[in-house]
Amino acid sequence: MPDYRYIGDELDLFARAKNWKAYWGTQIIPFLQGSVLEAGAGIGSNTRLLFNNKVRSWTCLEPDGRLLETLKLNLLRDPDLNHIQLVTGTLSDLEKSARFDSIIYIDVVEHIEKDKEELALAASKLKKNGFLVVLSPAHPWLFSEFDASIGHFRRYTKKSLRSAGPPELKLCRLRYLDCCGLAASLANRLLLRQGMPTLSQIRFWDTFLVPPSRLLDPLSRYTAGKSVLGVWQKR
């Protein structure tokens, strides 16, 4: 594959958002089992969070070799995770016979120009009854300088994420997350217009906005939020 370099530098910053990761982690972990492929694994901050006792094997797939080296160092610090397989590349670089019980994209698909083709290829790599999980930023009207600065092609609505999903898979979960964070994202879009949030802003959002979102999202039936989650199953 061509040499790929990720243009963003926000991964370390958002790794500090412990409450947010714990929240969406509870939404995703029920769909992780057997052999898992984490596409666009970055520096591994999500790998630690999501690995659980239902998982038999875990493969981190990352096209940026520099990020993968950082991921390797991070995982080596945890003896429970140092057996995870690391692969430099994209889905097309995997062995043709490779199949997985769960394939996850955490804040990744919005970076891929041909998202439908990517998810169609992911569907072909799923075992029977396997799950495809996508978490992405929501609402095109929130697209900001920050999105552009880290290489986002788009933000999603429920409708557009549903449309991007492989039609042969069964959609079993589609919801918005973080209704309180939606207000913070709107403020950045209209007022701050920042290319990158500050650490203090991340801490404020994670400490004071994510916990109430975790309570209010189910009460609102997940109808509002700054992120959108889709889960499909291969029948």
Secondary structure, 3 states (H helix, E strand, C coil): CCCCCCCCCCHHHHCCCHHHHHHHHHHHHHHCCEEEEEECCCCCHHHHHHCCCCEEEEEEEECCHHHHHHHHHHHHCCCCCCCCEEEECCHHHCCCCCCEEEEEEECCHHHCCCHHHHHHHHHHCEEEEEEEEEEEEECHHHCCHHHHHCCCCCCECHHHHHHHCCCCCEEEEEEEECHHHHHHHHHHHHHHCCCCCCHHHHHHHHHHHHHHHHHHHHHCCCCCCCEEEEEEECC
